Amino acid sequence: MEDIFLNPKLKDYYMEDFNNLLMMEEGFWALDNGFLKEKLIEINSNPNIQTLYSKYGIQGPDDSESYIELAFTQNIELKIFRSILPNLIAKYSSITTNLSNCYYRYSTPRDNGNFSIRDKRGIGCLDNKDYFRINTIKIHLEAYNIKTKNEFWQDLALALSELKAE
């Protein structure tokens, strides 16, 4: 399958979907954290970046993981890999103290495992079988400290919202 990067048409589609998500109030799929909503809005203000899937994660031993999956334009791909990801991993992967771990996964266009023909909740990650037919990066943070998690989201939002194409 060929690489597919974010473009203005896809940005419009995903932004419409994101705006639907902001209004969703249904338990599991709703963004239940105001801080996360604020950071996602900040990230999505960049025309070269689009969030597709995210989770803040409750704090504690049951769920310490936060993640964000995002699409990006081809002209900023190298900046993400050469600057943003190495900086996040270096800062948030504390090998000596095991306080946090940051890593990422790159995905080429793929099937949407969440898709159900009967699901009509109004969000693409459930309703659109082609939702993930785009190159994405999923950045994970495992952290038990709420301050670390909030700092991660602040750093991530700042870095991604200010990322410019050359």
Secondary structure, 3 states (H helix, E strand, C coil): CCCCCCCHHHHHHHHHHHHHHHHCCCHHHCCCCHHHHHHHHHHHCCCCEEEEEEECCCCCCCCCEEEEEEEECHHHHHHHHHHHHHHHHHHHCCCCCCCEEEEEEEECCCCCCCCCCCCCCCCHHHHCCCCCCCCEEEEEEEECCHHHHHHHHHHHHHHHHCCCCC
